[in-house]
C-alpha cells in the first residue's frame, strides 16, 4: 500500500531544508507539501484567527503536489489534513529546520509545533532540525538520519500523543557518530533587549540574548549534540506537572468560598 506523507516546515516552502526532506520522504510514499509562503520561525503553536488564510499551488518540487500557505506551520497542518487530504496522512514530517531545536527551544519552534499538531491529530510525526542556520547548509547528515528513521517509524509507529524532536549536529555525514534517544536539556535563553530609535526618534526594541547551557547532565540532547550524535527526544503535548499534582494537593478545597 502506498502511504501518504505530509511535509511542512517553518522556514518557508522556499527553504533548502524542506526540499532536502522531500527528496528523502519521496522514497517512502506519496508526498504532499503544505508549507508557509514566508519564514515563520519562532511562531510556536500559533494559529491564524484574525485574518483569512490563503493557499496557492507551488511548483518548486519536481513531481510533488505542493502548496504555499499564508499562515503558520500549524495552520499548514490543519489545512492539509482537513481541506486538501480530508483525512489523516500516514506520517507527518516537519523540517529540515535551519538551526537546532534542542532543549527549551522546542517551546518556540514552529518546526516542532507542526509535528506536535500532527501528534494531537493522532498522526505519527517527526520534526527534523540541523544545527546550522546557513541558508545553503550541508544537509547530508540530516538526510541520512531521516532515511534511517522514517521507515522504522512507518513500520512500528509511535506511542500515542508523541512526536519525535530530532536534532542533527553540524557535521558531515561521515563524521556523525550515531543517533541517541535522550531527554530534553534544561537550558534556556538569557533574554536581553537592544533598545534603539528609528529615524523619527521613536524607541523600538530588538530581542537578543545568550543561550545558557547550565544543564551538564550526560543524558540530554545538548550533551549528545556536542559529542557529534543526532538526538531524538520523545515529545508530547500534555504539559501537566504530575509531580506537582501531588505536592499541591494542599490547595484542594470544597464548599463555598
Secondary structure by P-SEA (a helix, b strand, c coil): cbbbbbbccccccccaaaaaaaaaaaaccbbbbbbbccccccccccccccbbbbbbbbccccccbbbbbcccaaaaaaaaaccccccccccccccccccccccccccccaaaaaaaaaaaaccbbbbbbbccccccccaaaaaaaaaacaaaaaaccccccbbbbbbbcccccccccccccccccccccccccccccccccbbbbbbbbbbbccccccccaaaaaaabbbbbbbccccccaaaaaaaaccccccccc
